[in-house]
C-alpha cells in the first residue's frame, strides 16, 4: 500500500532550530551512511547494464582496470574531501567546501548546480524505474503504463523520505544486501567453473588497457561511482560526524571500486576473452542474465529481474534523501524558503524539505507523461547525461577549493591531505570532465542535445552566481552570514 507524502500519519510540529540542524536525528553510524550512498550507486544495475556497455564501447576486456583507475582518482578526491569536512562542519558538501575555498559567489553557483544535477538525475531515474517496473509487471500479465509505475514510486519514496532517516537506511540496507548477493552468486558461479575456456590475465594487462578506446571505457566506469560523494550530506545526522563521514566515504569508494572491478573481471571471464567484446556489443542488456543461466540457474535470472527494480528503487530513495538534505542546508542559509529548514519534531528529519521535492518529482512525472517524452531515449538519457557532467565539474571544483582553502590556513593537515592528493584528484577529474565534454553528444543522443543541455548546465551555475550577487547588494548581512558554520 502506498501512502502520499502529502499525508503523513499524524500532524506533527515543525520546529525551526536556531542553528539549522538541532533537533535532527543523530543516530546514523558508518554502516547506515555506507548503505545509503552505495545504494545510490546501484551495484546490480551497474553490473548488469553498465559493465557490458563498458566492454562494448571500449572494444577491450580491460573493464576491471577502468574501475580500478576510477577508484584511485576518487580515493585521492576523498582525501581532501574528508580532510575539509572537519573544518567545515555542515551538511552542504560541494556547496560548503567550494564556497569556503573559492568564495561565496562560486559557492552559491555550485549550490545551484548541485541541486539541479541531483534533481534532474533523480527525475531520469524515476523514468527508468517506471519502465523497469512496467516490464516486470507485464511479465505477469499486468499492463500498467511506465508513468503510472513511476508516480507510484514517487509516492513510496516520498513516504519513506518524510519519516525517520533510520527507516530509509534499514530499507536500503536490506535491498543492498539482496542485490549484492545476487551479483556475488553470479561471480562465484563463473569463477568456480573456470569461466569460458579457463582464466586469462588479459583483462589486467597494460596492453589490453591501451587497446580499443580506453578513454570511453574509463569515462563510463567513472559514471558508475556517482553518489558516493554524498556521505557529507548526512553529516548533521551522523553520531560522530568527524569520524563517521571520513570512514563512510573511504569504505564506500573502496567497496564500490573493488566490487565493480571483481564483477567486471568475472563477467569478461564468463563471456570468454576472445568473445567478450562481440557478445557484449550484440546484446548488452541480457549479458549478465545469460551468464546467470549458464553458470548458476535459470531461476536466478528471474530473481535478478526483480532485484533490478529494487536496485533502482534503492537508488532513487538514496538520491531523494541527498536532495532533501541539500535543500535543508541551503534553506538554513537563506538561499531557499526558510520552511525547508524546519525539522519535524516527531521524525526528527527535514520532512518539509522532503515533501517539497516529492511535490517537484510528482509534478515532473505528470508533465513528461503529458508531453509524451520517451522515458529512456529522452528523459533518462538527457537528464542522466547532464547531471553526470554537472557532478564531475563539482568534484573538480571541490578538489581545487580544498587546495585553496588549506593554503590560506596557518594550521592545516599534512601536505598530502591538503595539496598533493586533492591536486592529483583535480588533474584526474579535469581529464574525466574533458572526456565527458568531448563525448557529450554520445551521452545525450545528439550534438543539438549536447549544446542545449550544456547550455542549461552553464546557465544553472550562472543563476546561482547571480543570486549571490543580488544577495550581496540587497542583503549584505545575509550574504556575509553564508560563511558561518552550521
C-alpha positions as CSV (number, residue, x, y, z in Angstrom):
1,X,0.0,0.0,0.0
2,X,1.4,3.4,-1.0
3,X,1.0,6.5,1.1
4,X,1.1,10.0,-0.3
5,X,3.9,12.2,1.1
6,X,1.2,14.9,1.4
7,X,-0.5,12.8,4.1
8,X,1.9,11.9,6.9
9,X,0.5,9.6,9.6
10,X,-0.2,12.4,12.0
11,X,0.1,16.1,12.1
12,X,3.4,16.9,13.8
13,X,5.0,20.2,14.8
14,X,7.7,21.7,12.7
15,X,10.5,23.3,14.6
16,X,12.9,25.8,13.0
17,X,16.1,25.3,15.1
18,X,18.4,28.2,15.7
19,X,21.4,26.6,14.1
20,X,19.5,24.9,11.3
21,X,20.5,21.4,12.4
22,X,19.5,21.0,16.1
23,X,16.7,18.5,16.5
24,X,17.7,16.3,13.6
25,X,18.0,12.6,14.3
26,X,21.7,11.9,15.1
27,X,21.8,8.1,15.1
28,X,23.5,7.3,11.7
29,X,26.6,5.2,12.0
30,X,29.2,4.3,9.4
31,X,27.2,1.3,8.2
32,X,23.9,3.3,7.7
33,X,25.6,6.0,5.7
34,X,27.6,3.5,3.6
35,X,24.3,1.6,2.8
36,X,22.7,4.8,1.6
37,X,25.5,6.0,-0.7
38,X,26.4,2.6,-2.1
39,X,22.7,2.0,-2.8
40,X,22.7,5.3,-4.8
41,X,25.4,3.7,-7.0
42,X,23.0,0.8,-7.7
43,X,25.6,-2.1,-7.8
44,X,23.3,-4.6,-9.5
45,X,22.2,-2.1,-12.2
46,X,25.9,-1.3,-12.8
47,X,27.0,-4.9,-13.2
48,X,24.1,-5.9,-15.4
49,X,23.8,-2.8,-17.5
50,X,27.0,-0.7,-17.4
51,X,29.7,-3.4,-17.4
52,X,28.6,-4.8,-20.8
53,X,28.4,-1.3,-22.2
54,X,32.0,-0.6,-20.9
55,X,33.3,-3.7,-22.6
56,X,31.4,-2.8,-25.8
57,X,32.4,0.9,-26.1
58,X,36.0,0.4,-25.1
59,X,36.5,-2.5,-27.5
60,X,38.5,-4.4,-24.9
61,X,38.3,-6.6,-21.8
62,X,40.1,-4.1,-19.6
63,X,36.9,-3.1,-17.7
64,X,38.4,-4.1,-14.3
65,X,41.3,-1.7,-14.9
66,X,39.0,1.1,-15.8
67,X,37.2,0.6,-12.5
68,X,40.4,0.4,-10.5
69,X,41.7,3.6,-12.1
70,X,38.5,5.4,-11.3
71,X,38.7,4.1,-7.8
72,X,42.2,5.6,-7.4
73,X,41.1,9.0,-8.7
74,X,38.1,9.1,-6.3
75,X,40.1,7.8,-3.4
76,X,42.5,10.7,-4.0
77,X,39.5,13.0,-4.1
78,X,38.2,11.6,-0.8
79,X,41.5,12.5,1.0
80,X,40.9,16.2,0.6
81,X,37.1,15.9,0.7
82,X,37.2,14.2,4.1
83,X,40.0,16.4,5.5
84,X,38.0,19.5,4.8
85,X,34.9,18.1,6.4
86,X,36.3,18.6,9.9
87,X,37.0,22.3,9.1
88,X,33.6,23.0,7.5
89,X,31.1,21.2,9.9
90,X,27.8,21.5,8.0
91,X,26.0,19.2,5.6
92,X,26.4,21.4,2.4
93,X,29.1,19.2,1.0
94,X,30.0,20.5,-2.5
95,X,28.4,23.9,-1.8
96,X,30.0,24.4,1.6
97,X,33.5,23.3,0.5
98,X,33.6,25.2,-2.7
99,X,32.3,28.4,-1.0
100,X,34.9,28.2,1.7
101,X,37.7,27.7,-0.8
102,X,36.6,29.7,-3.8
103,X,34.3,32.3,-2.4
104,X,30.6,33.0,-1.9
105,X,29.7,33.7,-5.5
106,X,31.2,30.4,-6.8
107,X,29.8,28.6,-3.8
108,X,26.2,29.7,-4.5
109,X,26.7,28.8,-8.2
110,X,27.9,25.4,-7.1
111,X,24.8,25.0,-4.8
112,X,22.5,25.7,-7.8
113,X,24.5,23.3,-10.0
114,X,24.5,20.5,-7.3
115,X,20.8,20.9,-6.6
116,X,20.0,20.9,-10.3
117,X,22.3,18.0,-11.1
118,X,21.0,15.7,-8.4
119,X,17.4,16.8,-9.2
120,X,17.4,16.0,-12.9
121,X,19.3,12.8,-12.2
122,X,16.5,11.7,-9.9
123,X,13.8,12.5,-12.4
124,X,15.7,10.5,-15.0
125,X,16.0,7.6,-12.6
126,X,12.3,7.7,-11.8
127,X,11.5,7.4,-15.5
128,X,13.9,4.3,-15.9
129,X,12.4,2.8,-12.7
130,X,8.9,3.2,-14.1
131,X,9.9,1.4,-17.3
132,X,11.6,-1.4,-15.5
133,X,8.6,-1.9,-13.2
134,X,6.2,-1.8,-16.1
135,X,8.2,-4.6,-17.9
136,X,8.3,-6.6,-14.7
137,X,4.5,-6.3,-14.2
138,X,4.0,-7.1,-17.9
139,X,5.8,-10.4,-17.4
140,X,3.0,-11.4,-15.0
141,X,0.3,-10.1,-17.4
142,X,-0.3,-6.8,-15.6
143,X,-0.5,-3.8,-18.0
144,X,0.5,-0.6,-16.2
145,X,2.0,2.4,-18.1
146,X,5.5,3.3,-17.2
147,X,4.5,6.8,-15.9
148,X,1.9,5.2,-13.6
149,X,4.6,3.0,-12.1
150,X,6.9,6.0,-11.8
151,X,4.3,8.0,-9.9
152,X,3.7,5.1,-7.6
153,X,7.4,5.0,-6.7
154,X,7.4,8.8,-6.2
155,X,4.7,8.3,-3.5
156,X,6.5,5.5,-1.8
157,X,9.8,7.4,-1.8
158,X,8.0,10.5,-0.5
159,X,6.5,8.5,2.4
160,X,9.9,7.0,3.4
161,X,11.7,10.3,2.9
162,X,9.2,12.1,5.2
163,X,9.9,9.7,8.1
164,X,12.9,8.9,10.3
165,X,16.1,8.6,8.3
166,X,16.8,5.3,10.1
167,X,13.8,3.8,8.3
168,X,15.2,4.6,4.9
169,X,18.7,3.3,5.9
170,X,17.2,0.0,7.0
171,X,15.2,-0.4,3.8
172,X,18.3,0.5,1.7
173,X,20.5,-1.9,3.7
174,X,18.1,-4.8,3.1
175,X,17.8,-4.1,-0.6
176,X,21.6,-3.6,-1.0
177,X,22.4,-6.9,0.7
178,X,20.0,-8.7,-1.7
179,X,21.3,-7.2,-4.9
180,X,24.9,-7.6,-3.9
181,X,24.3,-11.2,-3.0
182,X,22.8,-11.8,-6.5
183,X,26.0,-10.4,-8.1
184,X,28.2,-12.4,-5.8
185,X,26.4,-15.6,-6.7
186,X,26.9,-15.0,-10.4
187,X,30.6,-14.2,-9.8
188,X,31.1,-17.3,-7.7
189,X,29.4,-19.4,-10.4
190,X,31.7,-18.1,-13.1
191,X,34.8,-18.5,-11.0
192,X,34.0,-21.9,-9.7
193,X,33.6,-23.2,-13.3
194,X,36.7,-21.6,-14.6
195,X,34.9,-19.2,-16.9
196,X,34.6,-19.7,-20.7
197,X,37.8,-21.6,-21.7
198,X,39.8,-21.0,-18.5
199,X,41.0,-17.9,-16.8
200,X,43.1,-15.3,-18.6
201,X,45.2,-12.4,-17.3
202,X,44.4,-10.3,-20.3
203,X,41.8,-8.1,-18.5
204,X,44.6,-6.9,-16.2
205,X,47.4,-6.4,-18.7
206,X,48.7,-3.0,-19.7
207,X,48.4,-3.9,-23.4
208,X,44.7,-4.6,-23.1
209,X,44.2,-1.3,-21.3
210,X,45.7,0.5,-24.3
211,X,43.7,-1.4,-26.9
212,X,40.5,-0.1,-28.4
213,X,39.1,3.1,-26.9
214,X,40.3,3.3,-23.2
215,X,39.0,6.8,-22.8
216,X,35.4,5.8,-23.4
217,X,35.8,2.8,-21.0
218,X,37.2,5.0,-18.2
219,X,34.5,7.6,-18.7
220,X,31.7,5.1,-18.4
221,X,33.4,3.3,-15.5
222,X,33.6,6.7,-13.7
223,X,29.8,7.3,-14.1
224,X,29.2,4.2,-12.0
225,X,30.5,5.8,-8.9
226,X,28.2,8.8,-8.9
227,X,26.6,9.1,-5.5
228,X,29.4,8.0,-3.2
229,X,30.3,11.7,-2.6
230,X,27.0,12.2,-0.8
231,X,28.3,10.9,2.5
232,X,29.0,14.5,3.8
233,X,25.3,15.5,3.1
234,X,24.4,13.3,6.1
235,X,26.8,15.0,8.5
236,X,24.1,16.6,10.7
237,X,22.5,13.2,11.3
238,X,25.7,11.2,12.0
239,X,26.5,10.1,15.5
240,X,30.1,11.2,15.4
241,X,30.5,13.2,12.1
242,X,34.2,13.9,12.4
243,X,34.9,10.1,12.3
244,X,31.8,8.7,10.7
245,X,31.9,10.8,7.5
246,X,35.6,10.1,6.5
247,X,35.2,6.4,7.3
248,X,32.0,6.0,5.4
249,X,33.5,7.9,2.4
250,X,36.6,5.7,2.2
251,X,34.6,2.5,2.7
252,X,32.0,3.4,0.1
253,X,34.5,4.3,-2.7
254,X,36.8,1.3,-2.0
255,X,33.9,-1.1,-1.7
256,X,32.2,0.2,-4.9
257,X,35.5,0.1,-6.8
258,X,36.7,-3.3,-5.7
259,X,33.3,-4.9,-6.1
260,X,32.9,-3.5,-9.6
261,X,36.4,-4.5,-10.7
262,X,35.9,-8.1,-9.4
263,X,32.5,-8.3,-11.0
264,X,33.7,-6.9,-14.4
265,X,36.6,-9.4,-14.3
266,X,34.2,-12.3,-13.7
267,X,31.8,-11.1,-16.5
268,X,34.6,-11.0,-19.1
269,X,35.9,-14.4,-18.0
270,X,32.4,-15.8,-18.2
271,X,31.9,-14.4,-21.7
272,X,35.4,-15.6,-22.8
273,X,38.2,-13.3,-23.6
274,X,38.0,-13.8,-27.3
275,X,34.2,-13.4,-27.4
276,X,33.6,-10.8,-24.7
277,X,33.5,-7.6,-26.9
278,X,31.4,-9.2,-29.6
279,X,28.9,-10.7,-27.1
280,X,28.7,-7.6,-25.0
281,X,28.1,-5.5,-28.2
282,X,25.4,-7.8,-29.6
283,X,23.0,-7.9,-26.6
284,X,24.4,-5.8,-23.7
285,X,21.1,-5.8,-21.8
286,X,21.0,-9.6,-21.4
287,X,24.7,-10.4,-20.9
288,X,24.6,-10.9,-17.2
289,X,21.2,-12.7,-17.2
290,X,22.6,-15.1,-19.8
291,X,25.6,-15.7,-17.6
292,X,23.4,-16.4,-14.7
293,X,21.6,-19.1,-16.7
294,X,24.8,-20.7,-18.0
295,X,26.8,-20.7,-14.7
296,X,24.1,-20.8,-12.0
297,X,20.4,-21.4,-12.7
298,X,17.6,-20.0,-14.9
299,X,15.8,-19.2,-11.7
300,X,18.5,-16.6,-10.8
301,X,17.5,-14.7,-14.0
302,X,14.0,-14.1,-12.7
303,X,15.4,-13.1,-9.3
304,X,17.7,-10.6,-11.0
305,X,14.8,-9.1,-12.9
306,X,13.0,-8.4,-9.6
307,X,16.2,-7.1,-7.9
308,X,16.9,-4.8,-10.8
309,X,13.7,-2.9,-9.9
310,X,14.5,-2.8,-6.2
311,X,18.1,-1.7,-7.1
312,X,16.7,1.3,-8.9
313,X,14.3,1.9,-6.1
314,X,17.1,2.0,-3.6
315,X,18.9,4.4,-5.9
316,X,16.1,6.9,-6.1
317,X,15.4,6.7,-2.4
318,X,19.1,7.5,-1.7
319,X,19.2,10.4,-4.1
320,X,15.9,11.7,-2.7
321,X,17.4,11.8,0.8
322,X,20.5,13.5,-0.6
323,X,18.5,16.3,-2.3
324,X,16.4,16.7,0.8
325,X,19.5,17.4,2.9
326,X,20.9,19.8,0.3
327,X,17.7,21.8,0.3
328,X,17.6,21.8,4.1
329,X,21.1,23.2,4.3
330,X,20.5,25.8,1.6
331,X,17.3,26.9,3.3
332,X,19.2,27.3,6.6
333,X,21.5,29.7,4.7
334,X,18.5,31.7,3.4
335,X,19.1,30.6,-0.2
336,X,15.8,28.6,-0.3
337,X,12.5,29.2,1.6
338,X,13.0,29.0,5.3
339,X,10.2,26.5,5.7
340,X,12.5,23.9,4.1
341,X,14.9,24.3,7.1
342,X,12.3,23.2,9.6
343,X,12.7,19.9,11.4
344,X,9.8,17.5,12.0
345,X,9.5,17.2,15.8
346,X,8.3,13.6,15.7
347,X,10.5,12.1,13.0
348,X,13.5,14.4,13.6
349,X,14.1,14.8,9.9
350,X,13.8,17.7,7.4
351,X,10.4,16.4,6.4
352,X,9.2,19.6,4.9
353,X,12.2,19.6,2.5
354,X,11.4,16.0,1.6
355,X,7.7,16.9,1.0
356,X,8.8,19.8,-1.3
357,X,10.9,17.7,-3.5
358,X,8.3,14.9,-3.6
359,X,6.0,17.5,-5.0
360,X,8.5,18.5,-7.6
361,X,9.1,14.9,-8.6
362,X,5.4,14.2,-8.8
363,X,4.8,17.3,-11.0
364,X,7.7,16.4,-13.2
365,X,6.4,12.9,-13.8
366,X,3.0,14.1,-14.7
367,X,4.5,16.8,-17.0
368,X,6.7,14.4,-19.0
369,X,3.8,11.9,-19.3
370,X,1.5,14.6,-20.7
371,X,4.3,15.7,-23.1
372,X,4.7,12.2,-24.3
373,X,8.5,12.1,-23.9
374,X,10.2,8.7,-24.3
375,X,11.2,7.6,-20.8
376,X,14.6,6.1,-21.8
377,X,15.7,7.8,-25.1
378,X,14.8,11.3,-23.8
379,X,14.1,11.6,-20.1
380,X,16.7,9.2,-18.8
381,X,19.4,9.7,-21.5
382,X,19.2,13.5,-21.4
383,X,18.9,14.0,-17.7
384,X,21.5,11.4,-16.6
385,X,24.0,12.8,-19.1
386,X,23.5,16.4,-18.0
387,X,23.7,15.6,-14.3
388,X,26.8,13.5,-14.7
389,X,28.7,16.4,-16.3
390,X,27.5,18.8,-13.6
391,X,28.6,16.5,-10.8
392,X,32.0,15.8,-12.2
393,X,32.5,19.6,-12.6
394,X,31.5,20.0,-8.9
395,X,34.0,17.3,-7.9
396,X,36.8,19.1,-9.8
397,X,35.9,22.5,-8.2
398,X,35.8,20.8,-4.8
399,X,39.3,19.5,-5.2
400,X,40.6,22.9,-6.2
401,X,38.7,24.5,-3.3
402,X,40.3,22.2,-0.8
403,X,43.8,23.2,-2.0
404,X,43.0,27.0,-1.9
405,X,41.3,26.7,1.5
406,X,44.2,24.9,3.2
407,X,46.9,27.1,1.6
408,X,45.2,30.1,3.5
409,X,45.3,28.2,6.8
410,X,48.2,28.5,9.3
411,X,47.1,25.2,10.8
412,X,46.3,22.5,8.3
413,X,46.6,18.8,7.8
414,X,49.6,17.2,6.1
415,X,50.9,18.3,2.7
416,X,49.5,15.0,1.3
417,X,46.0,15.7,2.6
418,X,46.0,19.5,1.9
419,X,47.7,19.7,-1.5
420,X,49.1,16.6,-3.1
421,X,46.1,14.2,-3.0
422,X,43.5,16.9,-3.9
423,X,45.9,18.2,-6.6
424,X,46.2,14.8,-8.2
425,X,42.4,14.3,-7.9
426,X,41.9,17.7,-9.6
427,X,44.0,16.7,-12.6
428,X,42.3,13.3,-12.9
429,X,38.8,14.9,-12.6
430,X,39.6,17.5,-15.2
431,X,40.7,14.8,-17.6
432,X,37.5,12.9,-17.0
433,X,35.5,16.1,-17.5
434,X,37.2,16.8,-20.8
435,X,36.4,13.2,-21.9
436,X,32.8,13.8,-20.9
437,X,32.6,17.1,-22.8
438,X,34.2,15.5,-25.9
439,X,31.8,12.6,-25.9
440,X,28.7,14.6,-24.6
441,X,26.8,14.1,-27.9
442,X,27.2,10.4,-27.5
443,X,25.8,10.6,-23.9
444,X,22.8,12.7,-24.6
445,X,21.9,11.5,-28.1
446,X,22.9,14.2,-30.5
447,X,25.1,17.4,-30.9
448,X,22.0,19.6,-30.6
449,X,21.0,17.9,-27.3
450,X,24.6,18.4,-26.1
451,X,24.6,22.1,-26.9
452,X,21.2,22.7,-25.3
453,X,21.9,20.6,-22.1
454,X,25.5,22.0,-21.8
455,X,23.9,25.5,-22.0
456,X,21.4,24.6,-19.3
457,X,24.3,23.5,-17.0
458,X,26.2,26.7,-17.6
459,X,23.0,28.8,-17.1
460,X,22.2,27.0,-13.8
461,X,25.6,27.8,-12.4
462,X,25.4,31.4,-13.6
463,X,22.0,31.8,-12.0
464,X,23.5,30.8,-8.7
465,X,26.3,33.3,-9.1
466,X,23.6,36.0,-9.9
467,X,21.7,35.1,-6.7
468,X,24.8,35.6,-4.7
469,X,25.5,39.0,-6.3
470,X,21.9,40.1,-5.7
471,X,22.2,38.9,-2.0
472,X,25.4,40.9,-1.6
473,X,23.8,44.1,-2.9
474,X,20.4,43.8,-1.2
475,X,21.1,41.9,2.0
476,X,24.8,42.2,2.8
477,X,24.3,40.8,6.3
478,X,22.8,37.6,5.0
479,X,25.5,37.5,2.3
480,X,28.3,37.6,4.9
481,X,26.4,35.0,7.0
482,X,26.9,32.5,4.2
483,X,30.3,31.7,5.6
484,X,29.0,31.0,9.1
485,X,29.1,27.4,10.2
486,X,26.1,25.3,10.9
